[in-house]
Amino acid sequence: MTGIQEENKHTGLPRETHGNMIKCAKNAHWEDFLVSLDDRSVWTAHRYMSCEPTDGGRMRVLMLRVKQADGSIRDAEVNTDKSEMLCDAFFLKPIVDDAGDAGEEFPAPKFKYKPITN
């Protein structure tokens, strides 16, 4: 066994123990929550149990509602529509300059151009 493998063998044990402690704490918290249910909180537990499982770290963006330029309201429930709305809100559209350099006169250069060779 190399030195790195030996070190990983020793550091993996505390990590595994810590992970097990977190799982036990989550289970204990869930069981305490279920024991303390009343008429109103039973529906919260139902909602928790019937939702799709997630990885816990992924954010969920709720439905977005944006007022359009014409005054109408646009709702976005799907991720593609939400990302489009957020992109439009946070990033400006590029300005298209059709005029270009057609009629402009530029001054004569001050210095002669020399390419960099090093």
Secondary structure, 3 states (H helix, E strand, C coil): CCHHHHHHHHHHHHHHHHHHHHHHHHHHHHHHHHHCCCCCHHHHHHHHHHCCCCCCCCCCCCCEEEECCCCCEEEECCHHHHHHHHHHHHCCCCCCCCCCCCCCCCCCCCCCCCCCCC
